[in-house]
């Protein structure tokens, strides 16, 4: 089938060629609705970005199979973006191609300039995965994010420490000693700030808040500053997250719990690279596949089942977290926002998005939809879903919190030496 061939992510040249040469239906069929998609589909971020993009494509396919939007099929016009400096040019190309909305862009560093360019160009920007708080912290009325923000992930980490780790350790939250370690980049910094703020609200003392440069980390100096802690929260990227865990083990530093609050601990590479050394580590994350289906409404369960079946047909495996995030975001736009909009202008779709009031569990990842209208978080979904899961075996993880999402209980407390 044409749409299946379009999603052969290993052949990205074919993907882009098909997207560029797609034609509108002929005869009496409604003309297609053109939407832009901007992702890093080549380069080092491509493997995970392609998964997020695959989720967007599956959402398009399911909506089109249901009759499209008022009978018109959705057509994605896709652009590869690997450099922040090219963001404006890609957005201008898409606007010239006739789109009124742009989906993207997996990476927080890319989402900032792409969303800025879209807002300036008068296009709706719809984030499919990036979590940096700054994305929805600029008061842009045409910028939206369905998924979790860095603040969501950081808040969840501290709340989990207070609600679950403290009782398991036989202590009150005030008897914990938390250290926060984070890369100086905007994304992990926003997560770390939220960890600190929630720790204060939960009464957890923060005994160290340490910043490092992922390009030249001095792990000896970092670890020396956190030795007084028994709860350690790390906000990092993949390579430095793995390196930190290795340095921690080599130094003999032991804590009761290590919570990864950014992407490092949340991707299969962490478990694959570290093997048994990953066991016991917690991840504060967007919901992965396999969470408790009780977190979903009947509508959410039906949507998840359709998505997962389509993903398995395409890839022969269970959906990835990135694909689920991309699908949930795109489904919200294609299935809920666009059909309710007065027209498909950017302003009308933005107004439609702000009118949504859907309960938790409506989307396939367990989220609801209610977008913030305050300047400091405009366009952020206040009902985004986030969870805590734990590596409980070699390459095996279990969702443990909140209870509605959980498929198992936290283990390995204290963290194995």
N, C-alpha and C positions, 0 to 999 in steps of 0.2 A: 504494500500500500504506500501511497506517496508520502503520507505523514509519518509512517514508520521509517522510510528511507531518510526522511528529513532529520530524524533524531539519531542517526548513527554517529554518536559523539566521537568515535575514534577517527572519523573522516571529516574533520571540521571544515575542510575546504568545500566538501559537498554540501554541508549544512549551510554555509554562507552563500554558496552559489544558488542553492534552491530558494533560500529566503529572498535573494536579490531578484530572481527571475520569476517569482510567483505571479500569477495573473489572476485577475478578478473573474468570477464566474460569468459565463456568457448566457445569452438567451434571456429568459424571464427571471433568472435568479438575482437576488439582491447583491449589490456590489459588496466586496469584502471591506471590513473595518480594519484599517491599517494601524498597528501599534508598534512602537519601537522597542527593541530589546538590546541592551548594552551590557556585555559581560566580558571578562578576561578569558577568552576561549583559546588562547595560546599562551605560552609562557608558563612560569612556575605555578601560578594559581589555577591553571586550566583544569586539572583533574577534579577539584571540588567545585569550581565554578560551573563546569559542564553538567555536574549533577544538579545543581540548583536550576540551571537553564532547562534541563530535562523535565524538572517538575513544572516549570512554566509551560513548556510545550504540551505536557500531558493535560494540564488544565485547559489549554486552548483546544486540544483535541476532544475532550469530553464535552466542553461547552458547544463546540461545533457539532458534535454528534447529537446534542440535544436541540439543535436548530439554530445555534448561534445566538446573536443578540437581535431580537426582533426579526429573525429570519436571515440575518446577514452573518456570514462566517467571519471569524477573527483571523487576520493574517499578521504574522510577526515579521517585521523587517529588522534583521539582526545585524549588529555591528560588533566586531571584536575590539576590545579596548584594553590595553595593557599599561598605558602611560597616562598619568594624570594630565599631562600637558595636551593630550589629544582629546580630552573630554568635550570641550566646546565644539570642536570640529565635528565630532561624531553626532552630537545633538543637533547641530545645524544641518547636517546631512539628513537626519531623520525628519526634521521639520520640513525640509525641502521635499521630502518624499511623501508628505501629506499626513504624518502622524500627529495626533493631539495628546498622546501619552507615551511615556517611556518607562519600561521596566528595567531594573538592574539592581545592583551591579556587582553583587557578591562581596566585594572588598570594601571595607570602610574607607580606605584611602582613595578609592575610585568613586565611591558613592558621593563624597562631598563635592568634588568639582562637577560631576555629572548632574547632580540635583541642583546645584547652583546655576549651571548653564540652562537646565530645563526651566527653572523658575524664571530666569531672565528672558528666555524665549517664549514664555507664556504656555509651556507644556506641563501637563500633569507628570510628576515623577512618583513612581510607585516602587518602593524598595522591596526586594525579594529576599534579602538575607543579612545585609550588613547591620551591625549592632551599635556602632559608635553613637553615643548620646548626641553628639554635635549635629548629627543629621537632622534631627527634629528639634533642635534647640535654637534655631535661628528665626523662628516666627514666619517661615515661608508657607503661605496658604495653599500652594500647589504641590507640596511635598508630603508624602505619607509613608508610614512604615507599619505593616501589619504585625511583624514579628517582634521578638523581645529586643529591648535596648540593653546597652551595657549596664545601665542602672538596674534593670530587672535582674540581670545575672549576678551583679554584685550584692544587691539587696538579698537575693535568695541565699547566697553563701552565708552571710552573717545570721540571717534568720534561722537557717538550718543549724548553724553552730549553737545558737541559743536554745532552739526548740528540741533538738535531737541529740547533738553531741554532748552538751553539758549534762543532761540527765544520764546518758550512757556512761559518762565518766564519773558519775556520782558527785557532780559539782553544780553550783548555780552559775548562771551566765557571768556574774560578777567575779567568779573565781577562775574563769578562763583567762588565758593570756594569749592574745591574738597578734600575729605579725602579718603584715601585708607586704608582698613583694611584687613589683610590677615594672614592666618595660615603660620607658618614658614616652612612647607613642600615644596618640590621642585615644585610640580604642581601649587599650589596657588601662590607661590613666583614668578614663571615665568609669571603668569597672571598679578600679581600686577606690575611687572617691566614694562610690556608692557603698562598697564594703565598709568603709570607715564610718560613713554616716549612719548606716543601719546598725553597726556595732554599738555606736553611741546610744541609739534609741533602745537597743536591747540590753544595754548595761554591760557590754563586754569591753574590758580594758584592751586597748590597742597599745602594745608595748614597743612596736617598731613599725615604721612605714618606709620601706626602702625602695628607691628608684634605681634602675640600672639601664644601661644602653645595650640593646640586643646585639649591636654590631661589634661591641668590645666589652663584654661583661666581665667583671671582676668577682667571680663567685666566692672567692675566699673572703673578700671584704663584705659581700652581701650576707653570707652565712654567719659571719661573726656578729652581725647586728641582730640576728633573729634567734640566737641560742636561748634566750630567756622565754621564748614562746612555747606553748603546747598546741596551739592551733595555727596553722600556716595557710594563708590564702595567696595563691599565685595567679597573677594576670599576665599572660605571655602569649607569644606566637608559638608555632609548632617546634621549630628547631631549638629555640632558647628554652622552651618548656621541658623538652627532653634533656637538654644539657643541664638544666637546673636540677632535675631529679637525679641525674648521674652524679653531679657535684655534691649534692646533699648526701647521697649514700656513701660516696668516697670519703667525705669528711667525718662520717659517723654521727652527723646530726640526726636526732630522732625527735619526732613530734607525735602527739596523739592522733592528729588528723591533718591531712594535706588536701586542700580543696582547690582545684583548678577552675578558675572563673572566666577563662577565655578559651580560645579554640585549641590550645595545645593538648589538654587532657581529653578533649571532646571528640577527637578524630581517631579512626582505627590505627593510624600510623603510630600513635603514642603507645598503644598496647602491643602493636606488632614489633616495634623497635625495642621496647623495654622488657617485654615478656613478663616474667614473674615480678620484676621490679615495679611494674605498674599496679600490681594487686594491692587493693586497699585504698587507692587514690580516688577521691571524689571529683566529680565534674559538675559544675553549675552550667546549665546548658539549655538550649531549646529542646523540646521533646524529640527524642529519637523514635524510630519505628519500634513497635513492640511494647509501648507503654500500656497501662491498664485501659482496656476499651471502656471501662466504666466512667472514664473522664469525658466521654463523648455523649452527646445527645443522640437521638435516633437519626437526626439529619446528619450530624457529624460522623456517625458510624457508617451510614450508607455512603457518604462521600469518601471516607477513608477506604472502604472496601473497594470502591470503583477505582480509586487512585492506585492502591497497592496491586490490584489485579492488572491494571494497565502497565504498571512498572515491571511486574514480573514477566508479563508477555514480552516486553521490550528487552529487558536486561537479564532475565532468568534468575533474579535474586530478590530478596526483600528490599524495600526502598531504603535509601540512605537518609540521614538527617537533613542533608543539604537539599535533596530532592523533595522531601516533605515540606521544608521551609519554602522553597520556590513554588511548589504546588499550592500551598495554603495561601500565600500572598496573591498569586495570580488568580486563584479561584475566587478570592474575595472581590477582586476587581472585575473579573469577567462575569461572574455569576450573580453578585449582589450589587455592585456599584453601577456598572454600565446599564443593565436593564432598568434600573430605577431612575437614571438620570433624565432630565428634561430633554437634553440632546447630548451629543458626544463631544462637545467642546470641553476644554480643560476645566473651565470654571464650573460648568454644569456637573461634570463628574466629581469635582472636589466637593460641591454642595451635596451631591448624593452620598458621598463617602461620610461626610460629617453628620448626615441624618441617620446613619445606621446605628442600631441599638440591638445587637445580637448577643445572647447569653454565652457564657463559657461553655465550651464543648461543641459549638456550632461548626467550627472549622475542623478539618481533618487532623490537625495537630493539637486539638483540645482547646484552642483559643476561642474567645468570643470577639466581637468587634464593637468598640466605642472609641472614637478618635478624640484626642485632646484638642481643645480649642484655645488653650492658654498660650501666651507668647513663648514661654520657656520650654514648652514641649509640643508645640503645634504639629498635628499630623501623626503623633505617636499613638499607637493602639494601646489604650489603657487596660485592655483585657487580653493582652498578649500572654502566651503560655511559656513558662519556664519550669525546669525541674532540676533535681539533683539525682545523678546516677553514679554508680560506683563500679570500678574494675574489681570483679570478684573472682576472676580466674584469668588464665592466659588468653587474651583476646576475647574475654567474656565479660559483659557488663550487665548490670541490673538497675532499673529505675527504682529509687528508694524514697523519694519525697517530691512533692506533697503526697499524702496518703491516697488521694483520688487518682493519681497517676502511677502509684507504686505497684510493682510486680514482685517485690521482695523487700527484705529488711536490711538496714545497714549492717555491715559486718566489719571485721578487722579493725576494731577499735579497742585499744590503740593500734595505730598503723604498724604493720610488721616491720621488724628491724632488718 
